[in-house]
Amino acid sequence: MSSSHSQQAKTLVEALPYIQKFTGKTIVVKYGGNAMTSQSLRRAVMCDMILLSLVGIRVVVVHGGGPEISDMLRRVGHESRFVDGLRYTDPETMDIVQEVLCGKVNKNLVAQINRLGGKAIGLCGMDGALFEAECLDEKYGLVGRITAVNPDPVENALATGYIPVVSSVAQGMDVETSYNINADTAAARLAVAVGASKLILLTDVRGILRNPQDESTLIHSVHARDVPGLIAEGTVSGGMIPKIECCVSAVNGGVNRVHILDGRIPHSILIELLSDEGIGTMLEKEKKSDDE
């Protein structure tokens, strides 16, 4: 037997205890960044989620689509504007957001999973009142704050063997409108609602770095109680602050662990979940007695 065959067998054996541990558990993956815009990385992510689903792990995907929204706004001659890092969403922009996220992006992801041999079904926040929201702040326009999550549409899809692919748009409850929702926030709230064992955020960085210019300073493990200090000292700053705050809200809501992974690494989800080599930054509420 060749050394490559031996290595393949070793990899499968290494994955076995992790498959046994997570079979029947729910994993929520927030999908975005370069892993979404690169065709090869997108295929790798879809294959990861199909494999996890086939071995009995319940996989839920929550996606954004910022670059696609910006591209469509540019095509129609509507300027993208951001306030405090959030896309200012006027009614015309909201129409584009809903069209792109609930339509093009969502259905393309569903189709790709299905073409690769998986079973996927697309959902948006208005389906079954999955996400209900009210205005976050008028200065952001039609950007919403989630007020309620109804996990039934996702649970029904999982129960029939589908991978639910969820777009981050919510049903407005204070006015008759749809709301644009931050995808990290949507993923964290949904992970809590479905009782997920893990929440995985795919990003364009290795994780939380002590020195943002040096990837060798990756912080492998963080406890929720340490986050305020990391923010105060500037280790967590800029766009990473709302992301890590979503992680904290998820673990405080009952999610065992949250992983911030580098979506630029092919098959980063499988490497994290099914091997001894963990990558990225893991956040948990407190030290666990096992490796769940």
TAPE-V418873 format. One line per field, one symbol per residue. ss: DSSP state (H for helix, E for strand, C for the rest). Layout:
BEGIN
ss = ???
END
This chain:
BEGIN
ss = CCHHHHHHHHHHHHHHHHHHHHCCCEEEEEECCHHHHCHHHHHHHHHHHHHHHHCCCEEEEEECCHHHHHHHHHHCCCCCCEECCEECECHHHHHHHHHHHHHHHHHHHHHHHHHCCCCEEEEECCHHHCEEEEECCHHHECEEEEEEECCHHHHHHHHCCCEEEEECEEEECCCCCEEECCHHHHHHHHHHHCCCCEEEEEECCCCCECCCCCHHHECCEEEHHHHHHHHHCCCCCCHHHHHHHHHHHHHHCCCCEEEEEECCCCCHHHHHHHCCCCCCEEEECCCCCCCC
END
